[in-house]
Amino acid sequence: MAELLAQPRQDRAGLGIGMMLSAWFLFSLVDTSVKWLVLLGLPALQLAFMRYAVHFVLSIGMVAGQDKLFGHATRRQMGLLILRAGLLISATVLNFFALNYLSLTVTSAIMFSSPIIVSALSIPLLGERVGPWRWFAILLGFGGVLVVIRPFGVDYHWASFLVVYNATALALFSIITRKLSGVIPAQIMQIYMGALGTAVLLPLALGTWQSPETLRDWALLFGLGAWAWAGHELFARAHSLAAANVLMPFAYSFIIFMTALGFLIFGDLPDGHTILGAAIIIVSGLIIWWRESISKVPHVQT
């Protein structure tokens, strides 16, 4: 009987992992499409606007008729919702600019320093204690970022530091999401994000608008918001089916997806420094995940 009761949990965890992998694949489609479109000459601000406008329309459609979702948020919660959305919007815009200059592998490797930054920021912002293992992982991860960026090498590109900002913004975004989870419905957070992005980017997009020349490129333009929205939905649903410590290692599939798409579509192969740096970042992130997992056991210093 115990085995029969345990089986649905295993199935749900497996489904959650599948959703997690699907979410990161959809996110990789967004960045790949953006790189394709910016190389065709479409402005990054236009692409960012379409990403949020379509996202906003789909989010509104999903909550139509569900008035109970729209409760009264406090002024502080409203401020956090706006700050959360602003962080992601700024990261999106700068990421779209960076993709004009950097390979998909480089941007994805630097972006995955975000969990390391979260661990570092948890000290002053959340008052969490960080032990020697996590300090080692934090320093190791930042070393991996330097290996990828190569700030003093001939291959250095200034756009790398845009992605460093993006990773920091996503770390703050993650911390704010952690504070709001369980208080503000996920659908409302999605709507705030889409609404603010659409409103802020609309005048900028109109001033730089260039229409795609083919139906394929129009489809990619609208796909940006659809894939981002679907990715966020799958990401949230995955966490309702499996624990975060089960799902977290599968997030690194994003680097694999981005590397594969970068090679298949743009012919980009990561060099040795990028592979080494990405490996260091992944190892440091997994060390942080490991320490967070065992920190739930009493009397374990992390």
HELIX and SHEET records of a PDB file:
HELIX    1   1 ALA A    2  LEU A   39  1                                  38    
HELIX    2   2 ALA A   44  VAL A   63  1                                  20    
HELIX    3   3 ASP A   67  LEU A   69  5                                   3    
HELIX    4   4 ARG A   75  ALA A   98  1                                  24    
HELIX    5   5 LEU A  104  MET A  111  1                                   8    
HELIX    6   6 SER A  114  LEU A  126  1                                  13    
HELIX    7   7 PRO A  132  ILE A  149  1                                  18    
HELIX    8   8 SER A  160  LEU A  180  1                                  21    
HELIX    9   9 ALA A  186  THR A  208  1                                  23    
HELIX   10  10 LEU A  215  LEU A  241  1                                  27    
HELIX   11  11 ALA A  244  LEU A  247  1                                   4    
HELIX   12  12 MET A  248  TYR A  252  5                                   5    
HELIX   13  13 SER A  253  PHE A  266  1                                  14    
HELIX   14  14 GLY A  272  ILE A  294  1                                  23    
END                                                                             
